[in-house]
Amino acid sequence: MVKKRLIPKLLLKRIDKNFITVSTQQFLKHKIVGDPVSQAKIYESQLADELVIIFIDNNIKLKNNNIKNLLHRMSSETFMPLTIGGGIKSLDDVKFLMDNGSDKILINKQAYLKPKIISEIVKVYGSQSVVISIDYVVKKNEYFIKIKNKFIRINMSKYLKKLEVSGAGEVLLTNINLDGSERGLDISSAKKFSKELDIPLLISGGCGLSKHFQDCFLKTDVEGIASGTFFAFRDQNPLQTRSQIKNSGINIRIR
């Protein structure tokens, strides 16, 4: 049986010349968390399974010394696997991230706009290195994904299967309406799509209690849960949450 994963998520926003970690609410309101390297080291000490790092500024250009130095520090001062995304437009961007500490690449809108980029990355780095991130809302049982500040209606089941066939190694689903709400995860979507996919499904958006993690793992086949706000502002940390999940009888990874 596959062991479940807890994955803290760091959203990085540039303020002046420095990148800071923020939390978001429905992708709009930003609340400062702190220094990304310090935050990553905290999660390292709390035995997080891995870390998702996303640059959230619009039109960010990845290949610059500030980002290079930041990623070098994060990868050299922690020993967790790092999944890094945001601003990826080409295989050159992927190479830059992989050369500077990334273990996996997180692709979002380019997977929809330029789907061949998935096979290009897989050919060089393998399926295990590719995570597709999908930000979505649900309206009247229909799914809409956010692409370039527009919402596009899709058949989510068909889209996920297309990504799987293209070679994606994992998928991360984030419900925008639940982002930062602390009201709980989108269990119904997680349950439906985790059963349909033959690759690992990760879910994010809405964790406010350790029970939210437990409910999702017990009621769905998701392999991992990613969270930013919960781990940044709650008293509980990944180590404590993992212990509570394990006590529920869930087969969670122990570092």
C-alpha positions as CSV (number, residue, x, y, z in Angstrom):
1,M,0.0,0.0,0.0
2,V,1.3,3.5,-0.9
3,K,2.1,5.6,2.1
4,K,0.5,9.0,2.3
5,R,2.4,12.3,2.2
6,L,2.2,15.6,3.9
7,I,3.6,18.5,1.7
8,P,4.0,22.0,3.0
9,K,3.6,24.6,0.2
10,L,5.6,27.8,0.0
11,L,4.2,30.6,-2.2
12,L,6.9,33.1,-3.1
13,K,6.2,36.7,-4.0
14,R,8.7,39.4,-4.8
15,I,8.6,42.5,-2.6
16,D,11.2,45.1,-3.4
17,K,14.2,42.9,-4.5
18,N,13.6,40.0,-2.1
19,F,11.3,37.0,-2.3
20,I,9.1,36.3,0.7
21,T,6.7,33.5,1.6
22,V,3.0,34.5,1.6
23,S,-0.3,32.7,2.1
24,T,-3.3,33.5,-0.1
25,Q,-7.0,33.5,0.1
26,Q,-8.8,32.5,-3.1
27,F,-5.5,33.4,-4.8
28,L,-6.2,37.1,-4.2
29,K,-5.4,38.3,-0.7
30,H,-1.8,37.9,0.4
31,K,-0.6,37.5,4.0
32,I,3.2,37.6,4.7
33,V,4.6,34.5,6.3
34,G,8.3,35.2,6.3
35,D,11.7,34.3,4.8
36,P,11.4,31.3,2.5
37,V,14.7,29.7,3.5
38,S,13.9,30.0,7.2
39,Q,10.5,28.5,6.6
40,A,11.9,25.6,4.6
41,K,14.3,24.8,7.4
42,I,11.5,24.8,9.9
43,Y,9.6,22.3,7.8
44,E,12.8,20.3,7.4
45,S,13.1,20.1,11.2
46,Q,9.4,19.1,11.4
47,L,10.0,16.1,9.1
48,A,7.9,17.2,6.1
49,D,8.0,14.6,3.3
50,E,8.8,17.2,0.6
51,L,8.2,20.8,-0.2
52,V,6.3,22.6,-3.0
53,I,7.7,26.0,-3.9
54,I,5.7,28.2,-6.3
55,F,6.7,31.6,-7.6
56,I,3.4,33.4,-7.9
57,D,4.3,36.8,-9.5
58,N,2.8,37.4,-12.9
59,N,5.3,37.3,-15.8
60,I,8.2,36.3,-13.6
61,K,11.4,35.4,-15.4
62,L,13.1,32.5,-13.7
63,K,16.6,32.7,-15.0
64,N,18.1,35.4,-12.8
65,N,20.7,35.4,-10.1
66,N,18.3,36.3,-7.3
67,I,16.3,33.2,-7.9
68,K,19.4,31.1,-8.6
69,N,20.9,32.1,-5.2
70,L,17.6,31.6,-3.4
71,L,17.1,28.1,-4.8
72,H,20.8,27.2,-4.1
73,R,20.3,28.2,-0.5
74,M,17.0,26.3,-0.1
75,S,18.4,23.1,-1.7
76,S,21.7,23.2,0.1
77,E,20.4,24.1,3.6
78,T,17.5,21.5,3.5
79,F,17.4,17.8,2.5
80,M,13.8,17.4,1.5
81,P,12.8,16.8,-2.1
82,L,11.8,20.1,-3.7
83,T,9.1,20.5,-6.3
84,I,9.4,24.0,-7.9
85,G,7.1,25.8,-10.3
86,G,5.8,29.2,-11.4
87,G,6.8,31.0,-14.6
88,I,7.9,27.9,-16.5
89,K,7.5,28.5,-20.2
90,S,10.2,26.3,-21.9
91,L,12.5,23.4,-21.4
92,D,15.3,25.9,-20.7
93,D,13.3,27.1,-17.7
94,V,13.0,23.5,-16.6
95,K,16.7,23.0,-17.0
96,F,17.4,26.1,-14.9
97,L,15.3,24.8,-12.0
98,M,16.7,21.3,-12.2
99,D,20.2,22.6,-12.3
100,N,19.6,24.7,-9.2
101,G,18.1,22.3,-6.7
102,S,14.7,21.2,-8.0
103,D,13.8,17.5,-7.8
104,K,10.5,17.8,-9.5
105,I,9.0,20.5,-11.8
106,L,5.5,21.9,-11.2
107,I,3.8,22.9,-14.5
108,N,0.5,24.8,-14.5
109,K,-0.9,26.8,-17.4
110,Q,1.7,25.6,-19.9
111,A,0.4,22.0,-19.6
112,Y,-2.9,23.4,-21.1
113,L,-1.5,26.0,-23.5
114,K,1.5,23.9,-24.7
115,P,0.9,20.3,-23.7
116,K,3.9,19.0,-25.7
117,I,6.1,20.5,-23.0
118,I,5.1,17.5,-20.8
119,S,6.6,15.0,-23.2
120,E,9.6,17.2,-23.7
121,I,10.4,17.3,-20.0
122,V,9.7,13.5,-19.6
123,K,12.1,12.7,-22.4
124,V,14.9,14.5,-20.6
125,Y,14.1,14.0,-16.9
126,G,11.5,11.2,-16.7
127,S,7.9,11.1,-15.7
128,Q,8.7,11.1,-12.0
129,S,10.0,14.7,-12.3
130,V,6.8,16.2,-13.7
131,V,3.9,17.4,-11.5
132,I,1.0,19.1,-13.2
133,S,-0.8,21.8,-11.1
134,I,-4.4,22.6,-11.8
135,D,-6.2,25.5,-10.2
136,Y,-10.0,25.1,-10.5
137,V,-13.5,26.1,-9.4
138,V,-16.7,24.1,-9.5
139,K,-19.9,25.7,-10.6
140,K,-23.1,23.7,-10.9
141,N,-21.1,20.5,-11.1
142,E,-18.9,21.8,-13.9
143,Y,-15.2,22.4,-13.7
144,F,-13.4,25.6,-14.7
145,I,-9.6,25.9,-14.7
146,K,-7.8,29.2,-14.3
147,I,-5.6,30.1,-17.3
148,K,-4.1,33.6,-17.6
149,N,-6.7,35.1,-15.3
150,K,-9.5,33.5,-17.3
151,F,-11.7,30.6,-16.3
152,I,-12.1,27.9,-19.0
153,R,-14.7,25.2,-18.7
154,I,-13.3,21.7,-19.2
155,N,-14.1,18.0,-18.8
156,M,-11.8,17.4,-15.8
157,S,-11.8,13.7,-16.1
158,K,-10.7,13.8,-19.8
159,Y,-8.1,16.5,-19.1
160,L,-6.6,14.5,-16.3
161,K,-6.4,11.4,-18.4
162,K,-4.8,13.4,-21.2
163,L,-2.1,14.6,-18.8
164,E,-1.5,11.0,-17.6
165,V,-1.2,9.7,-21.2
166,S,1.3,12.6,-21.9
167,G,3.6,11.3,-19.2
168,A,2.8,13.4,-16.2
169,G,4.0,11.7,-13.0
170,E,1.6,13.4,-10.6
171,V,-1.2,15.9,-10.5
172,L,-1.8,18.6,-7.8
173,L,-5.4,19.9,-7.7
174,T,-6.2,23.1,-5.9
175,N,-9.7,24.4,-5.3
176,I,-9.5,28.2,-5.6
177,N,-12.7,28.9,-3.7
178,L,-11.3,26.9,-0.7
179,D,-7.8,28.3,-0.9
180,G,-7.0,29.9,2.5
181,S,-10.5,29.3,3.8
182,E,-9.6,26.6,6.4
183,R,-13.0,25.1,5.8
184,G,-11.8,21.7,4.6
185,L,-10.7,20.1,1.3
186,D,-12.7,19.4,-1.8
187,I,-13.4,15.8,-0.8
188,S,-15.9,15.0,-3.6
189,S,-13.4,16.0,-6.3
190,A,-10.5,14.2,-4.6
191,K,-12.6,11.0,-4.3
192,K,-13.7,11.1,-7.9
193,F,-10.4,11.8,-9.6
194,S,-8.2,9.8,-7.3
195,K,-10.2,6.7,-8.4
196,E,-10.0,7.6,-12.1
197,L,-6.2,8.3,-12.2
198,D,-3.4,5.7,-12.3
199,I,-0.8,8.2,-11.3
200,P,-0.7,9.9,-7.8
201,L,-3.1,12.6,-7.1
202,L,-2.3,15.4,-4.6
203,I,-4.9,17.9,-3.3
204,S,-4.6,21.3,-1.8
205,G,-6.8,24.2,-0.7
206,G,-8.9,24.5,2.5
207,C,-7.0,22.7,5.3
208,G,-7.8,24.3,8.7
209,L,-7.8,21.3,11.1
210,S,-5.8,18.1,11.3
211,K,-9.2,16.4,10.9
212,H,-9.4,17.8,7.3
213,F,-6.3,15.8,6.4
214,Q,-7.6,12.7,8.1
215,D,-11.0,12.9,6.4
216,C,-9.4,13.3,3.0
217,F,-7.1,10.3,3.4
218,L,-9.8,8.1,4.8
219,K,-12.4,8.9,2.2
220,T,-10.3,9.2,-1.0
221,D,-7.4,7.6,-2.7
222,V,-5.2,10.8,-2.8
223,E,-1.6,10.1,-2.2
224,G,-0.7,13.5,-0.7
225,I,-2.1,16.7,0.7
226,A,-0.3,20.0,0.2
227,S,-1.0,23.0,2.4
228,G,0.3,26.5,3.0
229,T,-1.9,28.4,5.4
230,F,-2.4,25.5,7.8
231,F,1.3,24.9,8.4
232,A,2.2,28.6,8.4
233,F,-0.3,29.9,10.9
234,R,-1.7,27.1,12.9
235,D,0.0,25.8,16.1
236,Q,0.2,22.4,14.6
237,N,3.1,21.5,12.4
238,P,3.7,18.6,10.0
239,L,5.2,16.4,12.7
240,Q,2.2,16.8,15.0
241,T,-0.3,16.5,12.1
242,R,1.4,13.3,10.9
243,S,1.2,11.8,14.4
244,Q,-2.6,12.5,14.5
245,I,-3.1,11.0,11.0
246,K,-1.2,7.9,11.9
247,N,-3.3,7.5,15.1
248,S,-6.3,7.4,12.8
249,G,-5.0,4.2,11.2
250,I,-3.8,5.9,8.0
251,N,-0.7,4.5,6.4
252,I,1.3,7.7,6.3
253,R,5.0,8.0,5.5
254,I,7.3,8.3,8.5
255,R,10.7,10.0,7.9
